[in-house]
């Protein structure tokens, strides 16, 4: 397995990681045994970056990962996140309060069955708490030996700069793919300037860039993507036109569209680390093979022209969730 540096603090990880959200959040059918086997297979082939969050299934995702890595902790670079909370009335919220940072970390450690987290990230920025206070609390977890490195998720360029001024940040997790390129304007350049890796989640556009999801009927009734604007019938009909160009490049290269989509992300910067999510060994192997595909600048440019920034039909999240991004 090829590797990349995650940030500039000396941490080395597999070129792509494994996003585990879909193992407990409804993206298709759930199967715990299949998911554990997929994590085992990932470690067997050298995919060591395992990505989770305390709100994926509200703790269930971390508990599932705990079962999978119980006897293999040394093989794993474990990344989990905190910050999204459930309010007493059932609504969602965000907390970056220093006392909550400590509490959330200890709860994640217990669920994960480990005494340290390799990369601990703030899932969403709390605009009511200065980022310097939140990051300061995260740095104290490093002093306590409970965390090795810290990261952010869906943070703005300004927030990233303030956080980096408080303590070294190794990664910023955000959505980045051919159909989600808004980070190219400010966030990616800021990360490159500060020696921070962009950890790209949903590099396959939540599966859409694989070309296997062509209408909303390709999703089961309980699939949460049905609530995402980009997966409405009208928007999918527009977006699939762009995927046809991706399919043309894939056919010419002898790879699958999903592999070309991942290769495009990898092509953008040597410090980028995509974390495509899957719960199936078959798709994990296909994703890993994307690391063998070297796109030419001409290939990458053709794809970029087919997927211009800000021209994907539909927002990437439902309206309430969009308000919590890039803060």
Secondary structure, 3 states (H helix, E strand, C coil): CCEEECCCCCCEEECCCEECHHHCCCCCCCCHHHHHHHHHHHHHCCCCEEECCCCCCCCHHHHHHHHHHCCCHHHCEEEEEECEEECCCCCEEECCCHHHHHHHHHHHHHHHCCCCEEEEEECCCCCCCCHHHHHHHHHHHHHCCCEEEEEEECCCHHHHHHHHHHCCCCEEEEECECCECHHHCCHHHHHHHHCCEEEEECCCCCCHHHCCCCCHHHCCCCCHHHHCHHHCHHHHHHHHHHHHHHHHHHHHHCCCHHHHHHHHHHHHCCCCEECCECCCHHHHHHHHHHHHCCCCHHHHHHHHHHCCCCCCCCCCCCHHHHCCCCC
